[in-house]
Each structure stands twice: as C-alpha cells, then as structure tokens.
Amino acid sequence: MREIQLKDAKATLSAVVDQAIHGNPAIITRHGRKEAVVLSFEEYEKLKHVPSFGRLLSSYPGDEDDISPRNNKPSRMLDL
C-alpha cells in the first residue's frame, strides 16, 4: 500500500480515489504520521463485516463442557 502526503492527496484526490477503486488503496500521512486510508467502498464493506475475535469466541455454538480444561503445568524452560 502506498503512502501519500495529505497535501498531495488533496491535489490529486480524484486519482487517489480512482486507484483505490482499482485495488490500490493509499495511506494518507500528515507530518510523517499515518492518519487515514483511502480504499474502495467495496473493500470497506468487506472489512466492515469481519467479526472481531471476541465475537467469534462468544458465538461458539458448543457447551462449556466441550472445551478442554486448561493445563496448569508450568511451561518448559528453553535456552535461546
């Protein structure tokens, strides 16, 4: 994903949007910091519907008994 300064994005907004529509989103930076992303609406819709990990866990269809108990053994020591 390419980075573009805010002042350059303002000057070429139409081209930045056209590139996002064609699958090339852009990160907008201001004073060297990443501030925003321009991506196609289609890509945004895909990302909007991705559930969070917490929601995936809370939607688990099984019972509590289906989950194995946690192992309380201490982890092994490794020499790195």
C-alpha positions in Angstrom: 0.0 0.0 0.0 1.5 3.3 -1.0 1.8 6.3 1.3 0.9 9.8 0.2 1.2 13.1 2.0 -2.1 14.9 2.8 -1.2 17.9 0.6 -0.5 15.6 -2.4 -3.7 13.7 -1.8 -5.7 16.9 -1.8 -4.2 17.9 -5.1 -4.8 14.6 -6.7 -7.9 13.3 -4.8 -9.6 12.1 -8.0 -6.6 10.0 -9.0 -6.2 8.6 -5.4 -9.9 7.5 -5.4 -9.6 6.0 -8.9 -6.6 4.0 -7.8 -8.4 2.8 -4.7 -11.4 1.6 -6.8 -8.9 -0.4 -8.9 -7.5 -2.1 -5.8 -4.6 0.2 -4.9 -5.5 1.8 -1.6 -3.4 4.6 -0.2 -2.3 5.6 3.3 -2.6 9.3 3.9 0.2 10.8 6.1 0.3 14.2 7.9 3.6 15.4 9.3 5.1 12.0 8.7 2.4 10.1 10.7 -0.1 7.7 9.2 -3.5 9.3 9.6 -6.1 7.8 7.2 -6.6 5.2 4.5 -8.4 5.6 1.2 -9.9 2.4 -0.1 -12.7 1.4 -2.3 -16.2 1.2 -0.9 -16.3 -2.5 -1.9 -13.2 -3.2 0.2 -14.7 -1.2 3.1 -17.9 -3.3 3.0 -15.8 -6.5 3.2 -13.8 -5.2 6.2 -16.9 -3.9 8.0 -18.4 -7.4 8.2 -15.4 -9.2 9.6 -16.2 -10.2 13.1 -13.9 -9.5 16.0 -12.1 -12.4 17.7 -14.2 -11.7 20.8 -17.4 -12.0 18.8 -16.2 -15.3 17.3 -15.5 -16.7 20.7 -18.8 -15.6 22.2 -20.7 -17.1 19.3 -19.2 -20.6 19.9 -22.1 -23.0 19.5 -20.9 -25.7 21.9 -21.3 -26.1 25.6 -18.7 -25.2 28.3 -18.1 -29.0 28.7 -16.9 -29.2 25.1 -13.8 -27.1 25.9 -10.9 -29.0 27.4 -9.7 -27.8 30.8 -6.7 -25.6 30.9 -3.3 -27.3 31.6 -1.9 -25.9 34.8 1.6 -27.3 34.3 4.4 -24.7 34.2 5.9 -24.1 30.7 9.2 -25.7 29.9 12.4 -23.7 30.1 14.2 -23.1 26.9 17.8 -21.9 26.2 17.7 -19.3 23.5 
